[in-house]
Amino acid sequence: MVKASCGQCQFGLKGTQGCDLAVKLDDKAYFVDGSSMADHGDAHAKDGMCNAVRDAEVSGEVVDGKFKATHFELKEAAGHD
């Protein structure tokens, strides 16, 4: 299980304009290739990626400074059934 959120809004990543999905592995954040914030609902909702850090089950590897996801499953936010 990893933490997932908006790389710019929640993890302080720089380098691109706008908002992009990122994960935190071993206390280091990486932008994600293979999944996007649009794949996981409204990024600006209360529990959306720009406003909350969520748990995710992922598989893949870090390649050239990005997490290349082969599987990305966002877990339900607290308070959701």
Protein Blocks (a to p, Z undefined) as FASTA:
>chain_A
ZZdddfklmnopahiecjdddddeehiacddehiafklnojfkbmklmkloccddddedd
deehiacdfbdcddddehiZZ
